[in-house]
Each structure stands twice: as structure tokens, then as C-alpha cells.
Amino acid sequence: MDLNQYRMNWNYPTSMRVGVGRISELAEACRQLGMRAPLLCTDPGLAALPMIDAALRQCRDAGLKAGLFSAIKGNPTGANVMDGVAAFKAGGHDGVIAFGGGSALDAGKAIALMVGQDRPLWDFEDVGDNASRVNVAGMAPVVAVPTTAGTGSEVGRASVITDDTAHIKRIIFHARMLPALVILDPELTVGLPAKITAATGMDALSHSLEAFCSPLFHPMAEGIALEGMRLVQQYLPRAVAQGTDVEARLQMLVASSMGATAFQRGLGAMHALAHPLGALYDAHHGLLNAVLMPYVLVANRAVIAPQMEKMARYLALPGGGFEAVLDWVLALRSEVGIAHSLSEIGIDDARIEQVGRMAEVDPSAGTNPIAFSAEQYSVLFEKALRGAL
């Protein structure tokens, strides 16, 4: 396999450097954006790995005053973001390298936003015209380096941040939060454990699948979603079974970026439920979407049949139609080791009504194919808890 065929520079939806070994261009990428003192934002687990030391050393060898901030939780909090802002200012930094999984990317982007703002973080929640409050001139440039193939946050214009006081996840949004430059290097993902590879890969699928089912008119996003799902179909089992399969790792990074590009069309009930569950139970976002996926498909069945026909044809699923898609999702989950019910991953039934209420008002609920009530979300949650399709 000649992996050089995958070495490309893209400019959709942002400047992206794709291919094996492209992390060697990190320092040059920072310089291209005018950085002299980048702050590398990552999570504590990655901070202890050689890849972070290598990235910092590369930047310092190139004459950059690179710093490290790694106090970021798996579900990053507002406090994490503001601690990062303090580290940015204390170190005299002028840009951010958001390096890691979705938590590090989201936190890094939010830090880059907040370093130049006078208002509190929640004033920029994606509600109404809050984005107009942003002092764009104060925002710092971002280089994004994903080490998991799932959230696609490297091509997103928002960050999902947990409000610890209210116990909810809030979406912080501004168009300029889209990183200026992205490096997709599959070698950074080869050490990812199979379980995390599976959960993040299913997260990528959830983005494309929910975007594909959205009722909004956006044919470009619909097309991207279809191909993103095909890449997951072909390469996720390979990446889980053989973590050193660099081609599969690269294709899953691409599928992840495609999913996040596609969900400009909107998401749906998977995310509307995953957001409150993540905030209340501190559970892994991708894993929640993976478990919820078939239950949400069944709940939306009455109106997504035409889309399922198209999807089944594109993925060449035997039998065709909704049943073929559902069977494939269930088989894929089983193949990559995803639990069948929420109770299997430590979610309990103590907050069924609260989760339903939170899901109904979650921003992702607005583009679910069916406008579920709080009670319907509670029923859907309970079915996923019990594993009752």
C-alpha cells in the first residue's frame, strides 16, 4: 500500500494537511499563522506521552516559545477553559495548538476564543445572536491536531463545554472558532486502545447519520454524510481489529472530519440525549451516541424511511431499506464491542424525567426528524437503558 497517495493539502472547510508524518510540519504551521509562542492544549493522559514531548520539542527547536496546558477533563468544563486562559496570559502566548481528542480540541478552541473577551464564557453560548458579542480581534489563532477519529472538532465552529454549576453541556459558538489550520496525521492515532477507537469511530458515524436524517435543505452536507458513513463502514472494523493499520486510521480521521462538516445540516436525538447524559453522568460522549444510535433510529422510523432507502443502497446493504440499516448498525456495534444498553455503561434510571426535559431543549433536538416531547425523550431514554428496541 502506497500511503503517499493520501498525502494531500485540502482547503475544505479549512486548511488541512493530510497524511502520514505531517505532524513534522507543526512548527511551520504555527509560524504560518504568525505564532511565536503557542500554548499546546491537551489532556493529562496525552500530556504524559512521547508525542506531546516531540511536538513541544519540534516547536522549541524552531525557535517558538511553546508552553503546555493539560488540565482538561474528558468532558471539559468552564473552569478548565478559564484555567487555560490564565495559563495563556501568564505565559505570554499568542496562539493555541489544540492537540488530542474532542475534549482537548473543544477546550483549546474555547481558550483561544476567551483570551480576548471581557464577558464570561456562557455569554457566548449558541443562543440567539450571542456570537455577535465576540471581540473577534481578541481571538487567538488555532492549529488543530486530532488524535482520535470521532468528534471532528478540528473542522467545527463550536465547542461543547460543561457548565458544572447547572450540570448541563453548553455549546459555545462563533464562526471564527473554526481552526485556521488542521493536521490529520494517522500515526498519532495508532496507539489508541480498541475500545476508544470503537467509541470515537461510532461518534463519527453518529454525526454523519444524524446529519443525513436532518430535515434541513443542505444537499452538500447530505452527500458528505453518505461518503463519511461509507468510510466508517469500510474502515472502522479494521482500525479496531488492527490498531496499527495506518490506512484505516487515516480514513477514519477523514470520516471524522466529514461527519463534523456534514452536521452543519444539524444533528438529532442521539446528541440531544447524549449531551445531558454526559453532563449528568460524566460518560464518554462517543460511547453514549453509539449505544443510543439504534433506539433513535427506531424512534424516527416513521419519517426517515426514504433516507434509509438511499443509505442502504449507497452502502450496498443486503435487503435494503430501514431494516437493512438497523441490522447493519447493530452488527457493527457488536463487531467493535459497543454495549447494547445504557445500563451496561453505568447509566441508571434515577433521572429519567430530568434527562427527557433536558433533551427536549437541547440545541440538537431542533433538527431531529421528529420533534419529540420531553415525555417521548424520557421513553426513548428508558428503552435505551433497558436495551428494548
Helices and strands as residue ranges (DSSP letters): G 3-6, E 8-11, E 15-18, G 22-25, H 26-32, E 38-41, H 44-47, H 50-61, E 67-69, H 78-90, E 95-100, H 102-114, G 121-124, G 130-133, G 136-138, E 142-146, G 153-155, E 158-163, E 168-173, G 175-177, E 181-184, G 186-188, H 194-213, H 219-241, H 246-262, G 263-265, H 269-281, H 285-299, H 301-314, H 321-336, G 342-345, H 352-361, G 363-367, H 374-386
